């Protein structure tokens, strides 16, 4: 079955514009409730978390109405990170978990991510089955079986306690000054609390959400502000989260930013040396730097690549029994601890490396030499996909031929925004730039 409204990470779009409307959320809640209910009793539950977007209130209420109409009881967590929803769905024995967030996107976008009872994001097949229910008739609960909704105030604290338990036994962060940028998003309380409770001196920024400032000049997609703060404060480390805190960028004491590839390389190196890396394999996407692949190969480890999207990384990890994976964009997935990317968890484990080794962040955050990489995005409108254009395909084929044996080229449609992403890697930076610019120019022409 094909999916129409679900993309690479749930349903996403501009708030109050299809598909991100209260009407769609209501229908989605009804369909998801019916999909996960297995009998007519009133003993099923769903948990709902959200980030700090203004539209979160609207979508939360609509989803709650849809779920309760099918007999689902709803537990409302309020603003919590995406990984908290995955964990609490499982630990609270819920049938379904929902996170309302558009991750790193601006406030005017929003999204709905669904988790199964095991705490993992739903498969493409389950999402397609829910869409079928949305398009058809949905059996509603009898009046006496309508579900109830309840606010759960301690959801954030449960998550904070959990992430602290993953920190090495007997270790603390005493003496370390840490800047944590919460992007005015879902972790604006949880992240500073966890770091402070472990003993760090915490300098928090991006912790004043107002509904419209999420990811606005702060967070993992705009780490420059946090980098300046690290240097100004003489901090030992900066941890930059995104709006729903499932991704992270690490900033060393010199203000240099390390992306997900470098963090994964550090963890893979340590886990490989201690026998913790399952099958000596790291799982990452096609976007990860070629330098990461060469680094792993030089140490007898492998890189398994997946399509872009942390859900596809997790699916590959579960299928192959791997326990470490992620994305260059900062999703770090450690299935020994979590069911999805967790920026705070990854930041704590980077700090654990600092505490254990006694090394500065700058000595740990540049693990391998990157191959020059260029990424450009072209926005398009309407229903015309530039990649279907014959002239665009010809330019791409020509670019691949020019890079053959010297680098690689990856062109794809974004699964979360109307963008065509053009990425190339090549040690010859002049050639790389020339190829990318030619492709971008043609895609831009077709996109209008």
Secondary structure, DSSP 8 states (H G I E B T S, - for coil): ---SSEETTEEEEETTBTTBSHHHHHHHHHHHHHHH--SSSS--EEEEEE-S-TTHHHHHHHHHHHHHHTT-EEEEEEE--HHHHHHHHHHTT-SEEEEE--TTS-TTEEEEEEE-TTSSB--HHHHHHHHHHHHS------GGG---EEE-TTHHHHHHHHHHHTS-TT---TT-EEEEE-TTSTTTTHHHHHHHHTT-EEEEES----SS-TTSS-STT-THHHHHHHHHHT-SEEEEE-TTSS-EEEE-TTS-EE-HHHHHHHHHHHHHHTT-SGGGEEEEETTS-HHHHHHHHTTT-EEEEE-SSHHHHHHHHHHHT--EEE-TTS-EEETTT-SS--HHHHHHHHHHHHHHH---HHHHS--S----EEEEEEE--TT--GGG-HHHHHHHHHHHHHHTTTEEEEEEE-SSSSEEEEEEEES-HHHHHHHHHHHHHHHHHHH-
